[in-house]
Amino acid sequence: MAAIEPSDLGWKLAADRVRASRVPVRRAGLDGRSLPFEDATFDAALSTWTLCTIPDPVAALREVRRVLKPGGGLHFVEHGLAPAEDAGVRRWQRRIEPLHKRLCGGCHLTRQTVDLLTAAGFTVTELDVFYEERAPKPFAADSLGVALSPRPGG
């Protein structure tokens, strides 16, 4: 298994779990904008709370799509803009995002995960949108799901 992780601290924090994994995991890169793999290499990919900080998330997602086999799945859990019916939460997200980005390594609160995935050419086939328990809603709107890489002619 290949892992792309730009943060040395993140890699260090994951070290015990990586060692305990029954599947060998190697750090294969630092940046999702240019993955060191051939086209159509992987059956699946996983993105966990990363799209909020990537400078160009659509470019990174296109790169993931490039290395996925046709029909391959991108499994994701990401936080971002609250659901449309929560206009008050969205207003707060927009108000606090500039400071939040400065304090939290560039993390955007208002990115729309599904829009990013579809802009990169994925088709979202499974989606659950929810708030994390016991967390302030402006920071806790999550999307969990699967997006498929297109098949030729489809």
Residue, then its C-alpha position, 0 to 999 in steps of 0.5 A: m500500500a502506498a501512502i501520500e502524506p505531506s506532514d512529517l508529524g502526521w507520518k510520525l503520529a501514524a507510525d505505530r498503526v503503520r507498523a501494526s498493519r498486516v498490509p505493508v505501508r510505504r510513504a510514496g510521496l509528499d504531494g497529491r498534485s504529482l503522484p509517482f505512479e503509472d496511469a491506472t495502477f490502483d483499484a482504490a484510493l482513500s482520502t481522509w480530511t485532506l481536501c480542506t488544505i490542498p492548495d488545488p484540490v481539483a488538480a490533486l483529485r484529477e491526479v488520483r483519478r489518473v492513477l485509479k483503474p477505470g471504475g476504481g473507487l475513491h473512498f473519502v471522509e472530508h469536512g467542509l461546507a455545512p448542508a444548504e439547509d443550515a444557512g446559519v452554520r454556513r454564515w459562521q463558516r464563511r466568517i471564521e474561515p480566514l482566521h481558521k485558515r491561518l491558525c490551522g495550516g490553510c484548512h478551508l471550512t467552506r469547500q464543497t466535497v461533492d463539487l470538487l469530486t465531480a469537477a475532477g471527473f468522479t461520479v459520487t455513488e455513495l454519500d452520507v453528510f453529517y455533523e461530528e458528535r460533540a464538535p461545533k457545527p462550523f468545524a464538524a460538517d462531514s461528507l463520507g462516501v465513495a466516488l468512482s473513476p469513469r470507465p471508458g465510454g461511460 
